[in-house]
Amino acid sequence: MAITKYMQVMLVDTQASLPASADMGQVAFCQDTKISLIFDGTIWQPSDKLVVKKSTVVVNGKNIGVTPIYTLEPSSLNFYPTQIIMRAVNVSGATLKPTVSIGSNASSYDNIATGSLLNSLLTLTGASTSPQNVSTSAPLSGGTVINANVSLGALAVNYTFTVNVIGFYA
């Protein structure tokens, strides 16, 4: 498979807030409708190729340990993670941010996103809501558990966040 252009996924609050134009093939995920759209050069068209694995699990960044954040549905297709979105839930009094990796590989849990990659997303004031490209990740089979691994806890009064994984099935 040849990649001719690599673009990030645009994350918008509402479908009505999509830009009138974009690059041909640009992908956007609308949070109000929970669907992805692709720009065909003229209009935004619904697409089932991209999915957001939205986790409702809140991770405590103060505690060292592994937290399961999402279990992929049983499927004969493989899931290919492409981006991570980390959202602050409650961050206060932080003097040291946590070191966190995302993965399914036991012990290190970093085959989707390494701690050094996510270092820029987790700050003293919280987590970025901008998508971050993942590290190199092998395709994940159906039923795989995706985990957040806190290897260095935050020094903070509170430091909790959620993680969404963007990817596609093939």
QUIURPE-V315874 format. One line per field, one symbol per residue. phi: phi as a letter, one per 30 degrees, with the letter a starting at -180 (. if undefined). A space follows every 10 residues. Layout:
phi = ???
This chain:
phi = .cccacbddd cbdbddcddd badeidcbcc ddchbcbbdc jbbdcebcdc bcddccdccc ddcdlcbdca cdddaddccc dbbbbcbdca baidcbddcb bbabdeichb dcbddddded dcbdckbdcd dbedddbddc deidccbccc cbddcadbab acbcccabca
